[in-house]
Amino acid sequence: HGNIFFLCVSRFEGPRPVLVATHSYNTETDLSVVRGVLQTPTLNLEPRRHYSFAQGPSAWHVFGGLDGLAYVLICAAAYPQRCAQACLEELERTFVSKHG
């Protein structure tokens, strides 16, 4: 509780990310920063691959879905990486099952 600050589903129109769904919990998230991270050339999103990095007191986790979507989670830096990855995989399953 209180470890996850932001979740997002994004698709791409060419190189440009389009945020399809976002949710912030007890925080304000600058969506232009999220778009900027998704556009980072070194990110090189691949299906089923998990990327993570620390940014101050937060950790960012990005997961490339099989459906060409990207799933983003921002959480407390101390939140276990395996939990963040499991959360993103569950987000993918839930999103795909409801929105195909």
Secondary structure, DSSP 8 states (H G I E B T S, - for coil): ---EEEEEEEEEETTEEEEEEEEESSS---HHHHHHHHT-TTT---TT-EEEEEETTEEEEEEE-TTS-EEEEEEETTS-HHHHHHHHHHHHHHHHHHH-
